[in-house]
Amino acid sequence: MKLRAYAKINLGLHVVGKRPDGYHNIETVFHQVDLFDEIEIVQSEEEIHFTSDAPELRSDSSNLCIRAVNLLRDITGVHTGVEITLKKRIPIGAGLGGGSTDSAAVLKGLSKMWALDVTDDELMTVSASLGSDVPYFMVGGTAYATGRGEILEPLDLAIPFWILLVTPALHVSTTWAYTSLKPAQTIQRENLPILLRTNINNAPILREKLRNEFEPVVFGNYPEVQQIKETLLNRGAELALMSGSGSSVFGFFGHESTVQKLAADLSPQYRVSLTEPLFKP
């Protein structure tokens, strides 16, 4: 079985406050982009084997794909083994949900391969135990997320722009980003679904009001990320914003020739990918 595990970007990201469990409540809109890892799952004996072309990924029980297999085996009693081969295309530690989308793909793929009698609600519950954004990757598309990111509301949003995604060769720790984030004083936050639905064709309004609250922290410590955002805006982006806690930055572009030229110019130095307007996997 061969699967595609798509990356996401955050169309705005608000950190609302810290929770008693140590996590943070957030508000964001997840949106799928045309960048994906390739996963092949082959049924084997009782063992679980994981291989990847990304040497930095561990292949022990801490690996999210292996954790996904073990969780399914625990709740269903299935003890069939699998061999998982991952072709890594989504940059690691870049705010794109690469590990989460891989584990979600494994959950969905194995539930079909093993013909499991598991409901969608049960799969969503299992996915949430793997990571806060894993439930989103079980459904994909565009969704307004609250809580830790696991409470989802589908959002019908067709983005009419080319999306250029740029990732520098640096890793921003999510734990560090949350720890370094200064508690916001009284702040007026936009309602993200309303802002996006009402103004998706009005880029100046989005550029003015759409915010990722991690940007000041990350830009202060990783000026290269800020430079990428400024480059996108200076080279014709209608909007540019960091995704997640970094280090990736995306830009909305109205003209294909502009974005193709910029992608070619940036590709020797950065990891770049393009998503066409109105993209759906």
C-alpha positions in Angstrom: 0.0 0.0 0.0 1.4 3.4 -1.0 0.2 6.6 0.6 0.8 10.3 0.4 1.1 12.3 3.7 0.5 16.0 2.9 2.0 18.9 4.8 0.0 21.8 6.3 0.5 25.5 6.8 -1.1 27.7 9.5 -3.3 30.5 8.2 -2.9 32.6 11.4 -1.9 31.2 14.8 -3.0 32.6 18.1 -1.7 31.2 21.4 -4.6 31.9 23.8 -3.2 30.7 27.1 -1.6 27.9 29.0 -3.7 24.9 30.2 -3.5 23.1 33.5 -2.1 20.0 31.7 0.9 22.1 30.5 -0.2 22.4 26.9 -1.4 25.7 25.4 -4.8 26.6 24.0 -4.5 27.8 20.4 -6.6 29.1 17.6 -5.5 28.4 14.0 -6.6 27.4 10.6 -4.8 24.4 9.2 -4.6 24.2 5.4 -3.2 21.4 3.3 -0.5 22.2 0.7 0.9 20.3 -2.2 4.0 18.9 -0.4 3.9 15.3 0.8 5.9 12.4 2.2 5.5 9.0 0.4 4.8 6.0 2.6 4.7 2.4 1.6 3.2 -0.2 4.0 3.8 -3.9 3.5 2.3 -6.6 5.7 4.9 -8.9 7.3 5.1 -11.3 10.2 4.9 -10.0 13.8 7.7 -7.5 13.7 7.4 -3.8 12.9 10.2 -2.4 10.7 10.7 1.2 9.7 13.1 2.6 7.2 13.5 6.1 5.8 15.7 8.1 3.5 16.0 10.7 6.3 18.9 9.4 8.6 17.9 11.8 11.4 14.6 9.9 12.0 14.8 7.3 14.7 13.4 3.8 14.0 12.6 2.8 17.6 9.5 3.0 19.6 9.6 6.8 19.8 9.0 7.1 16.1 5.5 8.4 15.4 4.8 5.9 12.6 5.8 3.0 14.9 3.8 4.5 17.7 0.7 4.6 15.4 1.1 0.9 14.6 1.5 0.0 18.2 -1.6 2.0 19.3 -3.7 0.3 16.6 -2.4 -3.1 17.7 -3.2 -2.4 21.3 -6.8 -1.3 20.8 -7.7 -4.0 18.2 -5.7 -7.0 19.3 -4.2 -7.4 15.8 -0.6 -8.6 16.0 0.3 -8.6 12.3 3.6 -7.0 11.6 4.3 -4.3 9.0 7.2 -2.9 7.1 7.0 0.9 6.7 9.2 2.7 4.2 9.2 6.5 4.3 10.4 8.9 1.5 10.8 12.1 3.4 10.0 15.2 1.4 8.5 17.5 4.2 11.3 19.2 6.0 11.7 18.1 9.6 11.0 20.6 12.5 9.7 23.2 10.1 6.2 24.0 11.3 4.6 21.8 8.6 3.4 18.8 10.6 5.6 16.3 8.9 5.7 13.7 11.7 2.1 14.1 12.5 0.9 13.7 8.9 3.0 10.5 8.6 1.5 8.9 11.6 -2.0 9.8 10.5 -1.4 8.2 7.1 -0.2 5.0 8.9 -3.4 5.0 11.0 -5.6 5.4 8.0 -3.6 3.0 5.8 -3.5 0.2 8.4 -7.2 0.5 9.3 -7.9 -0.3 5.6 -5.2 -2.9 5.2 -6.3 -4.8 8.3 -10.0 -4.2 7.6 -10.4 -3.0 11.2 -13.8 -2.7 12.9 -12.8 0.8 14.2 -15.1 3.8 14.0 -13.9 7.2 12.8 -14.4 8.6 16.3 -12.2 5.9 17.7 -9.5 6.6 15.2 -9.7 10.3 16.0 -9.3 9.6 19.7 -6.3 7.4 19.0 -4.7 10.0 16.7 -5.0 12.7 19.4 -2.8 10.7 21.7 -0.1 10.8 19.1 0.0 14.6 18.8 -2.2 17.7 19.0 -2.4 18.2 15.2 -2.6 14.5 14.2 -6.5 14.6 14.2 -6.4 17.3 11.6 -4.3 15.1 9.3 -6.9 12.4 9.6 -9.3 14.6 7.7 -7.1 17.1 5.9 -8.4 20.0 3.8 -8.9 23.2 5.7 -10.0 23.3 9.3 -10.4 25.8 12.2 -8.6 24.3 15.2 -8.9 25.2 18.8 -8.0 23.5 22.1 -4.5 22.0 21.7 -5.3 21.9 18.0 -7.3 18.8 18.2 -10.8 20.4 18.2 -11.7 20.8 14.6 -14.3 22.6 12.5 -14.1 22.0 8.8 -13.7 25.3 6.8 -14.9 25.6 3.2 -12.1 27.8 1.9 -10.8 27.9 -1.6 -7.5 29.8 -1.8 -7.2 31.6 -5.2 -3.4 32.2 -4.8 -0.3 30.3 -5.6 1.3 29.3 -2.3 5.1 29.4 -2.2 6.6 27.6 0.8 10.2 28.3 1.8 12.1 26.4 4.5 15.7 27.4 5.6 18.1 24.8 6.9 17.4 25.4 10.5 15.2 23.7 13.1 13.1 25.8 15.5 12.1 23.8 18.6 8.4 23.9 19.3 9.0 23.4 23.0 11.5 26.4 23.0 9.0 28.5 21.0 6.2 28.0 23.5 8.5 28.5 26.5 9.9 31.7 25.0 6.5 33.2 24.1 5.7 36.1 26.3 2.1 36.1 27.7 0.0 38.5 25.7 -1.5 41.4 27.5 -5.1 42.4 26.6 -5.2 41.8 22.9 -7.9 42.0 20.2 -7.7 38.8 18.2 -9.4 38.3 14.9 -12.0 35.6 14.4 -9.9 33.5 11.9 -12.7 31.7 10.1 -14.7 34.9 9.5 -11.5 36.9 8.6 -10.5 34.3 6.0 -14.0 33.5 4.6 -14.8 37.2 4.2 -11.4 38.4 2.9 -9.8 35.5 1.0 -9.8 37.6 -2.2 -8.8 40.7 -0.3 -5.0 40.2 0.3 -4.4 43.7 1.8 -6.8 43.0 4.6 -5.3 39.5 5.2 -1.8 41.0 5.2 -2.9 43.6 7.8 -4.9 41.3 10.1 -3.6 37.7 9.8 -1.1 37.0 12.6 1.2 34.2 13.8 2.0 35.1 17.4 5.2 33.1 17.3 6.8 35.4 14.7 8.3 38.0 17.1 9.9 35.3 19.2 11.3 33.3 16.3 12.4 36.4 14.3 14.3 37.7 17.3 16.4 34.5 17.6 16.4 33.4 13.9 16.7 36.5 11.8 17.0 34.4 8.6 13.3 33.4 9.0 12.3 37.1 9.1 14.5 37.8 6.1 12.7 35.1 4.1 9.3 36.7 4.9 10.6 40.1 3.9 12.0 38.7 0.6 8.6 37.2 -0.3 6.9 40.5 0.4 9.5 42.4 -1.5 9.2 40.0 -4.5 5.5 40.2 -5.0 3.8 38.2 -2.3 0.3 39.5 -1.4 0.7 37.9 2.0 3.6 36.2 3.8 3.4 34.4 7.2 5.4 31.9 9.2 3.8 28.5 9.6 3.5 27.0 13.0 6.4 27.8 15.3 8.7 27.9 12.2 11.0 27.7 10.4 8.9 27.6 7.2 7.4 30.8 5.7 4.7 30.8 3.0 3.6 33.5 0.6 0.4 34.0 -1.4 1.1 35.1 -5.0 -1.4 36.2 -7.7 0.8 35.7 -10.7 2.3 32.4 -11.8 5.3 33.9 -13.6 6.2 35.9 -10.5 6.1 33.0 -8.1 7.9 30.6 -10.5 10.7 33.0 -11.0 11.1 33.5 -7.2 10.9 29.8 -6.5 13.7 29.2 -9.0 15.8 32.0 -7.4 15.4 30.7 -3.9 15.7 27.0 -4.6 19.6 26.9 -4.5 19.5 28.2 -0.9 16.3 26.9 0.6 13.8 24.1 0.4 10.9 25.4 -1.7 7.6 24.0 -2.9 4.6 25.4 -4.9 0.9 24.8 -4.4 -1.4 25.8 -7.2 -4.5 28.0 -6.6 -7.6 26.0 -5.4 -5.5 23.0 -4.7 -7.2 19.8 -3.4 -5.4 16.5 -3.1 
